[in-house]
Amino acid sequence: MKTVVIYKSKSGFVKKYAEWITQEISADIFDAAKVSSSIFDSYDTVIYGGGLYVSGINGVKLITNNLPKLAGKKVIVFASGATPPREEDIKKVWDMNFTVEQQKQIRLFYMRGGFDYNRLTLVDKVLMNMLKWKIRLKRSSERVADERGMLAAYDKPMDFTRKQNIEELVAYANS
C-alpha cells in the first residue's frame, strides 16, 4: 500500500503534523502548491491536511474536485485549528467542507494546531486584526474562553501541536 501526505500550511502547524504522519507511516509528502491531480494515480491512500479558516479547510478543493479520481482509494483529510477539539465544531467543519456524498468517501480528523500572528501573511494579519477589534469591543465579562485565548495569542504565539494527536489517523491509515 503506497501512501501520500499532501498539505497546505500557512503558519507551519499543518506542516508539522504532515511530517509526523509521514514519518510514522513511511509515506511520501508534498506541499499542495507543488502537486497536480495526476499525483493521485500513484497512491492507494491519500492524506490531505489543511488549516482551518472560519471552518473552511485551506486547499481542500484539491481533494473534493478530484473525488471521482480517488474512487476505490482510502481518502483521509485532517484539519488543524487553534481551538480545542469539540464535537459540535468538528461536525460544523465536516458539513461545511463536504457534501453528504463526499462524506461517504472521506475520513476527517481534527488536530489542534496553534496561532502565531507573526507567521501570518499581510492579508491574514488584516483579517485577524478585524477579529481582534471585534472581540475587544465586547466587555471582558462577555468574552468566551476562546475569545480570551485568542486575544492572548496575539502577543504570545501558542503551539498546541502534539505528536500523540496523529495516533488515531495513523491507526486508520494503517488499517
Steps between C-alpha positions, in 0.01 A plus 500: 500500500653830388404815690540871434457791738417831338469813709433872479642688795504875550667516840676165537266307730345287222845439351624373837210251518556395137867430571419297813240295311745442215764372741258267678361333188797535261303706250604746233432865581424801281400862546162543327637795303740263323261224388241440233216251497715249309679427830202294616565232234803367689344452844251272676458729801479878473528716811435872471556757775400863514451774755158619606393850404145586612421126491627462143790259444772682309552346155262205548359555149802301377325200654134584442554594135677168440283256696392307188869439428543380861226237482620174655781672691517576871450876530584674827476871573631666813434855607692698754384806689575692815189399693469186713328205330128520570255262340258773392781702337636196316151419373470856370834467317391163359169635369643828372777339296342180367168399353319198642620299199863612549484410868447136400839495328708710743608449860553828688731561796553819701828583671555806709766725353577845627516867421803713419405848384857566381482215244186631331490662157410867476144417391455255789639757745244755381217247542624393842529863612136552406410198715717631782317834502163328483591297809641802679176692449328250728512549874763269646230331709311410177795339324497121477812296579598463132487878455712564809751241378508653153576846639785358707643320196557824309780588740627152574498229231328179605588153375267218601638243254579166660628194321249284689220685314583303182455156659136444394569615144810278473307198632225559244750551215672173592175302535 
